[in-house]
Amino acid sequence: MRVGIIGAGGIGHMHARAVAASDTATLAGVFDLDPARAQSLAQASATVAFPSPRDLFGAVDGVVIASPNRTHADYAHEAIGSGLSVLCEKPMAVSLAQATGMRTLAADAPGICAMGFNYRYLHVIREARRLLDEGTLGHVLHVDVAFKRASALTRKHFTWRDSAEERLTSGALGDLGVHLIDLLHFLFHRPVDLAACQVALRTKVARKGSRAVEVDDHTFVSGRLRTGPSFTLTASKASQPHETGLTLALTGTRGDLTHDSKDGPVLQLRTGVDWEQIKLLGTGRLEDPPGEVTGWADSFLDQLHDWTRAVAAAPGPRTLADFEDGHQAQQVLQDLLRIGEDG
Ligand SMILES: NC(=O)c1ccc[n+]([C@@H]2O[C@H](COP(=O)([O-])OP(=O)(O)OC[C@H]3O[C@@H](n4cnc5c(N)ncnc54)[C@H](O)[C@@H]3O)[C@@H](O)[C@H]2O)c1
């Protein structure tokens, strides 16, 4: 499959690495609003930098949208209108209205419209889902999930992410929490019950330079999945470096399961008195950048394979998130932010 990438930033580079390591896709070109950035990624990936999105769309079968969130909806419309398959980075858009338009378009799209919820592909998440589907933990009563980073402490200058301009998607809940919202939906096959949620939105780093930070950088949600377990969710960009990472703890009627990304790809399972350690040895095909959870880079490769196999209509199970999943996460995101601001 000929793949194009829009947006030659951090994640555009990661997608390019995944395509280079894949045997089902080739990188046919890139586009970035900044020609120097496009050129730099094209050179590093031995491909072409196209002068416009339209030119890129004419040379590919599918496009990865890895540009800023505010651009996702327009690029998705153009790409789908050109008959292409799409892999859109998270969050789907900057408003629920945009996400709804994308979902409507995807319903009749000729190609496969997928969302970049790559955390679904982490080995620990897939193993947790297998154990859940097999009923190993019994009936799950509570889930505690957290994704913590230190970027609000380490990035000292004010950027667009700190401004209210993209308030729905650039704070801790919008940027990081949306992965956790999708993981709750993915693991339990149930939507968040918004009527049962309480939200504490905090801005711990209140100023950057002379400007006030206008988005949340540490958010806590207490809630419930519809006809499912209660949950607590923490999304933070203002955690101390030693606290950072992804953690998951499930409490069931027959057992408990915990994971802390600082321990690597390992799950702790307890169905009796003792904890059993389950080591998940991935193939480690792509090296993770410093500070990312183990298997993060490989998750992009596995996601790419799933997408290209879906485009080729290959049989087999799918982990791939679609635009329906993207829309569902966006709805929850918008409502949780409203609950947090009202409360
Ligand atoms: N899945 C993940 O784990 C993950 C992690 C980080 C970011 N992301 C998502 O990836 C996307 C990009 O994030 P990033 O961290 O790479 O950002 P970035 O700022 O590093 O890169 C964005 C790039 O897009 C380019 N750009 C800006 N406006 C554009 C436009 N209109 N058309 C084309 N290119 C344009 C910029 O020049 C820049 O090169 C965001 O949607 C973000 O939420 C996903």
PDBQT file of the ligand as one rigid body, heavy atoms in Angstrom, charges set to zero:
ROOT
HETATM    1  N1  LIG A 401      -0.474   8.678  19.168  1.00  0.00    +0.000 N 
HETATM    2  C1  LIG A 401       0.401   9.286  19.945  1.00  0.00    +0.000 C 
HETATM    3  O1  LIG A 401       1.014   8.656  20.823  1.00  0.00    +0.000 OA
HETATM    4  C2  LIG A 401       0.678  10.757  19.737  1.00  0.00    +0.000 A 
HETATM    5  C3  LIG A 401       1.720  11.388  20.431  1.00  0.00    +0.000 A 
HETATM    6  C4  LIG A 401       1.954  12.751  20.184  1.00  0.00    +0.000 A 
HETATM    7  C5  LIG A 401       1.147  13.450  19.277  1.00  0.00    +0.000 A 
HETATM    8  N2  LIG A 401       0.123  12.809  18.651  1.00  0.00    +0.000 N 
HETATM    9  C6  LIG A 401      -0.757  13.535  17.710  1.00  0.00    +0.000 C 
HETATM   10  O2  LIG A 401      -0.056  13.740  16.473  1.00  0.00    +0.000 OA
HETATM   11  C7  LIG A 401      -0.411  15.002  15.902  1.00  0.00    +0.000 C 
HETATM   12  C8  LIG A 401       0.854  15.816  15.684  1.00  0.00    +0.000 C 
HETATM   13  O3  LIG A 401       1.527  15.983  16.910  1.00  0.00    +0.000 OA
HETATM   14  P1  LIG A 401       3.104  16.235  16.960  1.00  0.00    +0.000 P 
HETATM   15  O4  LIG A 401       3.474  16.017  18.386  1.00  0.00    +0.000 OA
HETATM   16  O5  LIG A 401       3.793  15.481  15.895  1.00  0.00    +0.000 OA
HETATM   17  O6  LIG A 401       3.162  17.782  16.653  1.00  0.00    +0.000 OA
HETATM   18  P2  LIG A 401       4.407  18.620  16.122  1.00  0.00    +0.000 P 
HETATM   19  O7  LIG A 401       4.141  20.018  16.519  1.00  0.00    +0.000 OA
HETATM   20  O8  LIG A 401       5.687  17.952  16.506  1.00  0.00    +0.000 OA
HETATM   21  O9  LIG A 401       4.312  18.471  14.521  1.00  0.00    +0.000 OA
HETATM   22  C9  LIG A 401       3.236  18.995  13.789  1.00  0.00    +0.000 C 
HETATM   23  C10 LIG A 401       3.726  19.200  12.346  1.00  0.00    +0.000 C 
HETATM   24  O10 LIG A 401       2.588  19.597  11.568  1.00  0.00    +0.000 OA
HETATM   25  C11 LIG A 401       2.990  20.685  10.726  1.00  0.00    +0.000 C 
HETATM   26  N3  LIG A 401       1.810  21.466  10.396  1.00  0.00    +0.000 N 
HETATM   27  C12 LIG A 401       1.254  22.499  11.078  1.00  0.00    +0.000 A 
HETATM   28  N4  LIG A 401       0.143  22.919  10.437  1.00  0.00    +0.000 NA
HETATM   29  C13 LIG A 401       0.010  22.145   9.340  1.00  0.00    +0.000 A 
HETATM   30  C14 LIG A 401      -0.927  22.095   8.291  1.00  0.00    +0.000 A 
HETATM   31  N5  LIG A 401      -1.988  22.921   8.245  1.00  0.00    +0.000 N 
HETATM   32  N6  LIG A 401      -0.741  21.184   7.313  1.00  0.00    +0.000 NA
HETATM   33  C15 LIG A 401       0.310  20.330   7.341  1.00  0.00    +0.000 A 
HETATM   34  N7  LIG A 401       1.239  20.339   8.301  1.00  0.00    +0.000 NA
HETATM   35  C16 LIG A 401       1.084  21.229   9.302  1.00  0.00    +0.000 A 
HETATM   36  C17 LIG A 401       4.026  21.440  11.526  1.00  0.00    +0.000 C 
HETATM   37  O11 LIG A 401       4.865  22.225  10.655  1.00  0.00    +0.000 OA
HETATM   38  C18 LIG A 401       4.773  20.284  12.206  1.00  0.00    +0.000 C 
HETATM   39  O12 LIG A 401       5.828  19.809  11.393  1.00  0.00    +0.000 OA
HETATM   40  C19 LIG A 401      -1.401  15.639  16.893  1.00  0.00    +0.000 C 
HETATM   41  O13 LIG A 401      -2.707  15.360  16.453  1.00  0.00    +0.000 OA
HETATM   42  C20 LIG A 401      -1.126  14.918  18.204  1.00  0.00    +0.000 C 
HETATM   43  O14 LIG A 401      -2.250  14.854  19.075  1.00  0.00    +0.000 OA
HETATM   44  C21 LIG A 401      -0.112  11.479  18.847  1.00  0.00    +0.000 A 
ENDROOT
TORSDOF 0
